[in-house]
Amino acid sequence: MKNFFFILLFLFLFQAVTNAQSNNVWKKQCIKNKANKDVCYISTKLTLTDDKKEVIGNLITISVRYIDHIEKNLSLVDEKKKTYELKEKKIKKPFMIINAPMGVDLRSGLIVSIGKNFNGKAAFVRCTQQGCETNMLISSQIRKAMEVSESMKLKFLVYGKQNPDVVELSLMGFKKEFAKLM
């Protein structure tokens, strides 16, 4: 029975990947938070389509937004006494959330390849009804790679499967929309 479940899951994800289409658009959206302030982000997605090319759901969703990040530094207060003070500085940093489909092998993480300029791995942090999520700060290296590359590839392993699935998302429009977030 367990093997039957994995076979069905594998067939669904294989069909989903073959019927996936990138909407090739990064869009800026804003929502109100609890303090009634706008929280804006940009996102793109890879949608699942049926044989008639009608959208039936999302395979991968990527969102980028700025978050408050606390940077902590020790500062020397008194050189004779060798006393230090911990100073905190709040800065905004870009943050990427990638939602992969349910059924991924969480142990293997998500491999992110952006053109020829970046290859990295992101750990899954949780699974929700929207899928399994990775979170990562966008370093200047990742940002530059996303701005100059045409696409990014995401590689994940479906639980119980030997070979990973690879999906490709367009980065067309990323640079323009990302500039709107600053």
C-alpha positions in Angstrom: 0.0 0.0 0.0 2.9 2.4 0.9 4.5 1.7 -2.5 1.2 2.3 -4.3 1.0 5.8 -2.6 4.6 6.7 -3.7 3.9 5.5 -7.3 0.7 7.7 -7.4 2.6 10.7 -5.9 5.5 10.2 -8.4 3.1 10.0 -11.4 1.3 13.1 -10.3 4.5 15.1 -9.8 5.9 13.9 -13.1 2.8 14.9 -14.9 2.7 18.2 -13.0 6.3 19.0 -14.1 5.6 18.2 -17.7 2.4 20.3 -17.6 4.0 23.3 -15.8 4.2 26.7 -17.4 6.0 29.7 -16.2 3.9 32.8 -16.4 7.2 34.6 -17.1 6.2 37.6 -15.0 7.5 39.0 -11.8 4.8 41.2 -10.3 4.8 43.6 -7.4 2.0 43.2 -4.9 1.2 44.9 -1.6 -1.0 43.8 1.3 -1.9 45.5 4.6 -0.3 44.1 7.8 -1.9 44.3 11.2 -0.7 47.8 11.7 -2.4 48.8 8.5 0.9 49.4 6.7 1.6 48.2 3.2 3.9 45.2 3.0 5.1 44.8 -0.6 6.7 41.9 -2.3 7.4 40.6 -5.8 6.6 37.1 -6.9 6.5 34.7 -9.8 5.1 31.2 -10.1 5.2 28.0 -12.2 1.6 26.9 -12.7 0.2 23.4 -13.3 -2.0 23.1 -16.4 -4.2 20.4 -17.7 -4.2 19.0 -21.2 -6.3 22.0 -22.3 -3.6 24.4 -20.9 -6.0 25.6 -18.2 -4.4 26.5 -14.9 -5.2 24.0 -12.1 -2.7 25.1 -9.5 0.8 26.2 -8.6 3.9 24.0 -8.7 6.5 26.5 -7.5 6.0 30.0 -6.1 8.8 32.4 -5.4 8.3 35.6 -3.4 10.9 38.3 -2.6 10.4 41.0 0.1 12.4 43.1 2.5 12.5 42.0 6.1 13.9 43.8 9.2 17.1 42.2 10.1 18.9 42.9 13.4 22.6 43.2 13.0 24.6 42.9 16.3 28.1 44.2 16.8 30.3 44.5 19.8 31.8 47.9 20.4 34.7 48.6 22.7 33.5 51.0 25.4 36.6 51.2 27.8 39.9 50.0 26.5 41.5 49.9 30.0 38.8 47.8 31.5 38.3 45.9 28.2 34.5 46.4 28.4 32.3 46.0 25.4 28.8 47.0 24.6 26.5 45.1 22.3 24.9 47.4 19.8 21.9 46.4 17.6 21.1 48.0 14.3 17.9 47.3 12.4 18.4 47.1 8.6 16.2 45.9 5.8 17.5 43.0 3.8 15.9 41.2 0.8 14.5 37.8 1.6 13.3 35.0 -0.7 10.6 32.4 0.0 10.3 29.4 -2.3 7.2 27.2 -2.0 7.8 23.7 -3.5 5.1 21.0 -3.9 4.1 18.7 -1.1 5.8 15.3 -1.3 9.3 16.6 -1.6 12.0 14.9 0.4 12.7 17.5 3.1 16.1 16.0 4.0 17.6 16.8 0.6 16.7 20.5 0.5 16.2 22.6 -2.6 19.1 23.2 -5.0 19.0 26.7 -6.5 20.9 27.4 -9.7 20.8 30.9 -11.1 22.4 31.1 -14.6 26.1 30.4 -14.4 26.5 32.8 -11.5 25.1 31.0 -8.4 24.6 27.5 -7.1 23.4 26.9 -3.6 21.2 24.9 -1.4 18.2 26.0 0.7 16.9 23.9 3.6 13.1 23.4 3.9 11.8 25.1 7.0 8.1 24.0 7.1 5.3 22.5 5.0 1.9 24.2 4.8 -1.2 23.8 2.6 0.7 25.9 0.0 3.6 23.5 -0.1 7.0 23.1 1.5 8.9 26.3 2.1 12.5 27.4 2.0 13.6 30.8 3.3 16.9 32.5 2.4 18.4 36.0 2.6 19.3 37.3 -0.8 23.0 38.1 -0.7 24.5 40.6 -3.2 25.8 37.6 -5.2 22.4 36.1 -5.5 20.8 39.4 -6.3 23.3 40.2 -9.1 22.9 36.6 -10.5 19.1 37.1 -10.6 19.4 40.4 -12.3 21.7 39.3 -15.1 20.4 35.7 -15.7 17.5 34.7 -17.8 16.2 31.9 -15.6 16.8 30.0 -12.4 16.6 26.2 -11.9 15.2 24.6 -8.8 16.1 21.0 -8.2 14.2 18.9 -5.6 13.8 15.2 -4.8 10.4 13.7 -4.5 10.2 11.5 -1.4 11.0 7.9 -2.4 12.3 8.8 -5.8 15.9 8.3 -6.9 16.4 11.1 -9.4 15.6 14.8 -8.7 13.1 16.9 -10.6 14.3 20.1 -12.1 12.0 23.1 -12.8 13.0 26.3 -14.5 11.6 29.7 -13.8 12.0 32.9 -15.8 13.8 35.8 -14.3 12.5 38.2 -17.0 11.4 41.4 -15.3 13.0 40.5 -12.0 15.4 43.5 -12.0 12.7 46.0 -12.9 10.3 44.8 -10.2 13.0 44.3 -7.6 14.0 48.0 -8.0 10.4 49.0 -7.1 10.7 47.3 -3.7 13.7 49.4 -2.6 
